[in-house]
Amino acid sequence: MSRENNPDYDIRLPQWNAPDPQFEFVEKVQKKSLLGGKSPWRIASREKREPVHGKASSCDSLLGIHPNAIVVGAPAGTTEITFMMGLYAVLVGFAACMFGWGAFESIMDLDSSRSDYVLNLLMSMVSTMAALFFLVAAIFFFRVGFLTPRDLPVLFNRKTREVSFFTVIPMKFWKVWQRAGVGEVKTCRWDDAYARSYQLTEITGEAARSSYLLALLWGDPRQPRQCQEIVTIGYKGWWEDELLWRLYEHIRRYMEEGGPPIQAGESLRRSGTGKLPQFPPEVIAAAGGLALSEEEVRRSAGIRE
């Protein structure tokens, strides 16, 4: 099947790739998100009744279903990120060991009576500093991959027409004692959300590749042209964003048209390590109570044992 005839690529939005028509990004928001200030690749109409894709899918991004709400994960919960952070921790940790061993040997060779004393002293100092740097880097990647929340849930409540999400506490590279995580929960109106996809260029080691993120944006009520909140949802798309927009179409149909919380044959996301952040009791209560069990979700998706 060609891409033109494939329903997975039935995108209803043209490429935008120009400055955002709605928002100006202040420095605070730019620091909070890599997307702040970038030109969107595609933009969806604020009129939520307009389809953005011919097919709806949870795109392996659904974390839970409540009686009145669905919970969607973020790119941070994909297995790729956890795996890569773990791999970086191992590789950088190995480099720290190598430089540490070099520093140890240089220190053992120090002898004030030898002519190469100054050279060995400099080598030991450089190796020690390099070993400390790589050790801190290895700890940083390990914390990102295994000690941060396994996902960043975003709750869409179609009864209250609200979107609840966690603020992120950024992790500091040198503060190895700091445990990154999530902060307070914020709730914004679904009707005020703007959907965008963004193109990023990543260096993979051999070549550069284009990746895409799907995001929801909210303006400042006092200054509507100023973007106040940016929340990424779903996963990181490689080379194209058409498949990502199926997720937004799933959410749009659920919130606007009484669509199903999960599409037939699909299942909840299973990825990442650690626990999921828990929404406060008032958010869960507004969502109709606790999330459905896995058995109930399977029945909702038409999956038999």
C-alpha positions as CSV (number, residue, x, y, z in Angstrom):
1,M,0.0,0.0,0.0
2,S,1.4,3.4,-1.0
3,R,1.7,6.2,1.5
4,E,-1.0,8.2,-0.4
5,N,-3.5,5.4,0.1
6,N,-2.5,4.4,3.6
7,P,-5.1,5.6,6.2
8,D,-2.3,6.0,8.8
9,Y,-1.1,9.0,6.8
10,D,-4.4,10.6,6.1
11,I,-3.4,13.9,7.7
12,R,-5.9,16.8,7.3
13,L,-3.4,19.6,8.2
14,P,-1.0,21.2,5.8
15,Q,2.6,21.9,6.7
16,W,3.0,25.3,8.4
17,N,6.7,25.6,9.1
18,A,6.4,29.3,9.9
19,P,6.3,31.5,13.0
20,D,3.4,30.7,15.3
21,P,0.4,32.8,14.4
22,Q,-0.9,32.9,18.0
23,F,2.0,33.0,20.4
24,E,5.1,34.9,21.3
25,F,7.4,33.0,23.6
26,V,8.9,34.7,26.6
27,E,12.3,33.6,27.9
28,K,10.8,31.7,30.9
29,V,8.8,29.4,28.6
30,Q,11.7,29.0,26.2
31,K,13.8,27.6,29.1
32,K,11.0,25.3,30.2
33,S,10.7,23.7,26.8
34,L,12.9,23.1,23.8
35,L,9.8,23.9,21.7
36,G,9.4,27.4,23.1
37,G,10.2,29.9,20.3
38,K,10.5,27.3,17.5
39,S,8.2,27.5,14.5
40,P,5.5,24.8,14.5
41,W,5.6,22.2,11.7
42,R,1.8,21.9,11.7
43,I,-0.9,23.6,13.6
44,A,-4.5,22.5,14.4
45,S,-7.4,24.8,14.4
46,R,-8.6,26.0,17.9
47,E,-12.0,24.9,16.7
48,K,-11.9,21.3,18.1
49,R,-14.8,20.1,15.9
50,E,-12.5,20.0,12.8
51,P,-10.8,16.6,12.2
52,V,-7.0,16.7,11.9
53,H,-6.6,13.1,10.7
54,G,-8.8,10.5,9.0
55,K,-7.8,7.9,11.6
56,A,-7.8,7.9,15.4
57,S,-5.3,5.9,17.5
58,S,-3.9,6.0,21.0
59,C,-0.5,5.4,19.4
60,D,0.7,3.2,22.4
61,S,0.4,6.4,24.5
62,L,-2.6,5.7,26.7
63,L,-1.7,5.2,30.3
64,G,-5.2,4.8,31.9
65,I,-8.9,5.1,31.5
66,H,-11.2,6.7,34.1
67,P,-15.0,6.8,33.9
68,N,-14.8,10.5,32.8
69,A,-11.3,10.8,31.5
70,I,-8.3,9.3,29.7
71,V,-4.7,9.6,30.7
72,V,-2.1,10.0,28.0
73,G,1.7,9.7,28.4
74,A,4.5,11.9,27.3
75,P,7.7,11.2,25.2
76,A,9.6,10.8,28.4
77,G,7.8,7.5,29.0
78,T,9.0,5.8,25.8
79,T,11.3,2.9,26.1
80,E,13.8,4.5,23.7
81,I,14.6,7.3,26.2
82,T,15.0,4.9,29.1
83,F,17.2,2.6,27.1
84,M,19.4,5.4,25.7
85,M,19.9,7.0,29.2
86,G,20.9,3.6,30.6
87,L,23.3,3.1,27.7
88,Y,24.8,6.6,28.1
89,A,25.3,5.9,31.9
90,V,27.2,2.7,31.1
91,L,29.4,4.2,28.4
92,V,30.2,7.4,30.4
93,G,30.7,5.4,33.5
94,F,33.3,3.2,31.7
95,A,35.1,6.4,30.6
96,A,35.1,7.6,34.2
97,C,36.7,4.3,35.2
98,M,39.4,4.6,32.5
99,F,40.3,8.1,33.4
100,G,40.2,7.2,37.1
101,W,42.7,4.4,36.5
102,G,44.9,6.7,34.5
103,A,44.9,9.2,37.3
104,F,45.8,6.4,39.8
105,E,48.7,5.3,37.7
106,S,49.9,8.8,37.3
107,I,49.8,9.5,41.0
108,M,51.7,6.2,41.7
109,D,54.4,7.3,39.3
110,L,55.0,10.6,41.0
111,D,58.6,10.9,42.2
112,S,60.0,14.3,42.9
113,S,63.5,13.1,42.0
114,R,62.5,12.2,38.4
115,S,62.7,14.6,35.5
116,D,59.2,13.9,34.4
117,Y,57.6,14.8,37.7
118,V,55.8,17.9,36.4
119,L,54.5,16.0,33.4
120,N,53.2,13.2,35.6
121,L,51.6,15.7,38.0
122,L,49.8,17.5,35.2
123,M,48.6,14.1,33.8
124,S,47.3,13.0,37.1
125,M,45.4,16.3,37.6
126,V,43.9,16.2,34.2
127,S,42.9,12.5,34.5
128,T,41.4,13.1,37.9
129,M,39.3,16.0,36.7
130,A,38.2,14.1,33.7
131,A,37.3,11.1,35.8
132,L,35.2,13.2,38.2
133,F,33.4,14.9,35.2
134,F,32.5,11.5,33.6
135,L,31.5,10.1,36.9
136,V,29.0,13.0,37.5
137,A,27.8,12.6,33.9
138,A,27.2,8.8,34.4
139,I,25.2,9.6,37.6
140,F,23.2,12.2,35.7
141,F,22.2,9.8,32.9
142,F,21.4,7.1,35.4
143,R,19.2,9.5,37.4
144,V,17.4,10.6,34.2
145,G,16.8,7.0,33.0
146,F,15.9,5.3,36.2
147,L,15.2,7.7,39.1
148,T,12.9,10.2,37.4
149,P,9.2,9.4,37.0
150,R,8.6,6.8,34.4
151,D,6.1,9.0,32.5
152,L,4.4,12.4,32.7
153,P,0.7,11.7,32.6
154,V,-1.7,14.2,31.1
155,L,-5.4,13.7,32.0
156,F,-8.2,14.7,29.6
157,N,-11.5,15.0,31.5
158,R,-14.4,15.3,29.0
159,K,-17.0,15.9,31.7
160,T,-15.3,19.0,33.1
161,R,-13.6,19.7,29.7
162,E,-10.3,20.2,31.5
163,V,-6.7,19.0,31.0
164,S,-4.6,18.3,34.1
165,F,-0.8,17.8,33.9
166,F,2.3,17.8,36.1
167,T,4.9,20.6,36.2
168,V,8.4,19.2,35.8
169,I,11.3,19.9,38.2
170,P,14.4,20.2,36.0
171,M,17.4,18.1,36.9
172,K,20.7,19.9,37.6
173,F,23.8,18.3,36.1
174,W,26.1,19.0,39.0
175,K,23.6,18.5,41.9
176,V,24.0,14.7,42.1
177,W,22.1,14.7,45.3
178,Q,19.0,16.3,43.8
179,R,16.2,14.0,42.8
180,A,14.3,15.3,39.9
181,G,10.6,14.7,39.5
182,V,7.3,16.4,39.2
183,G,5.9,19.4,41.0
184,E,2.4,20.7,41.3
185,V,-0.5,19.7,39.1
186,K,-1.9,22.4,36.8
187,T,-5.4,22.3,35.2
188,C,-6.2,24.2,32.0
189,R,-9.4,24.4,29.9
190,W,-9.5,22.0,26.9
191,D,-11.2,24.7,24.9
192,D,-8.2,27.0,25.4
193,A,-5.6,24.5,24.2
194,Y,-3.7,24.9,20.9
195,A,-2.2,21.8,19.3
196,R,1.1,22.0,17.4
197,S,3.7,19.6,16.1
198,Y,7.3,20.6,16.0
199,Q,10.3,19.4,14.0
200,L,13.6,18.8,15.8
201,T,17.0,17.9,14.3
202,E,18.9,15.3,16.2
203,I,22.5,14.0,15.7
204,T,22.6,10.2,15.9
205,G,26.3,9.8,15.6
206,E,26.3,8.9,11.9
207,A,23.9,11.5,10.5
208,A,21.2,14.0,11.4
209,R,17.6,12.9,11.5
210,S,14.4,14.8,11.8
211,S,12.1,14.0,14.8
212,Y,8.7,15.4,15.7
213,L,6.9,16.2,18.9
214,L,3.2,16.8,19.5
215,A,2.4,19.6,22.0
216,L,-0.5,21.4,23.6
217,L,-0.1,25.1,24.4
218,W,-2.0,27.5,26.5
219,G,-1.8,31.3,26.6
220,D,-1.6,33.6,29.6
221,P,-5.2,34.7,30.5
222,R,-3.8,38.2,31.1
223,Q,-1.7,38.3,28.0
224,P,-3.2,35.9,25.4
225,R,-0.3,36.4,23.0
226,Q,2.2,35.1,25.6
227,C,2.5,31.3,25.8
228,Q,2.2,30.2,29.4
229,E,2.2,26.4,29.3
230,I,3.6,23.8,26.9
231,V,2.9,20.1,27.4
232,T,4.2,17.4,25.1
233,I,2.2,14.2,24.6
234,G,2.6,10.8,23.0
235,Y,6.0,9.9,21.7
236,K,8.8,11.2,19.5
237,G,8.1,10.6,15.9
238,W,10.9,9.8,13.5
239,W,11.1,11.4,10.1
240,E,7.3,12.3,10.0
241,D,4.5,13.6,12.2
242,E,1.5,12.3,10.3
243,L,1.2,9.3,12.6
244,L,1.5,11.5,15.7
245,W,-1.6,13.4,14.7
246,R,-3.6,10.2,15.0
247,L,-3.2,10.6,18.8
248,Y,-4.5,14.1,18.8
249,E,-7.5,12.9,16.6
250,H,-8.2,10.2,19.2
251,I,-8.2,12.8,22.0
252,R,-10.3,15.2,19.9
253,R,-12.9,12.6,19.2
254,Y,-13.0,11.5,22.8
255,M,-13.4,15.1,24.1
256,E,-15.7,16.5,21.4
257,E,-17.7,13.6,19.8
258,G,-18.1,11.1,22.6
259,G,-15.5,8.8,21.0
260,P,-14.2,5.7,22.7
261,P,-11.5,6.0,25.3
262,I,-9.5,3.4,23.5
263,Q,-9.6,2.2,20.0
264,A,-10.5,-1.4,19.1
265,G,-7.6,-3.8,19.5
266,E,-5.3,-1.3,21.2
267,S,-3.8,-1.5,24.7
268,L,-2.3,0.6,27.4
269,R,1.3,1.7,27.2
270,R,3.8,-0.5,29.0
271,S,7.2,1.3,29.1
272,G,9.6,3.1,31.3
273,T,10.8,2.3,34.8
274,G,9.6,3.3,38.3
275,K,6.2,4.5,39.3
276,L,3.7,6.8,37.6
277,P,3.1,10.2,39.3
278,Q,-0.3,10.2,41.0
279,F,-2.9,12.9,40.5
280,P,-4.3,14.5,43.6
281,P,-7.7,13.0,45.0
282,E,-9.7,16.0,43.7
283,V,-8.6,15.4,40.1
284,I,-9.3,11.6,40.4
285,A,-12.7,12.3,41.8
286,A,-13.5,14.7,39.0
287,A,-12.5,12.0,36.6
288,G,-15.2,9.7,38.0
289,G,-13.0,7.7,40.4
290,L,-10.2,5.3,40.0
291,A,-8.9,4.1,36.7
292,L,-10.4,0.9,35.1
293,S,-8.6,-2.4,35.7
294,E,-6.6,-3.9,32.9
295,E,-9.3,-6.5,32.4
296,E,-11.9,-3.7,32.0
297,V,-9.6,-1.9,29.5
298,R,-9.2,-5.0,27.4
299,R,-13.0,-5.5,27.3
300,S,-13.4,-1.9,26.3
301,A,-10.9,-2.5,23.4
302,G,-12.6,-5.7,22.4
303,I,-9.7,-7.9,23.3
304,R,-10.4,-11.3,24.6
305,E,-8.1,-13.4,26.7
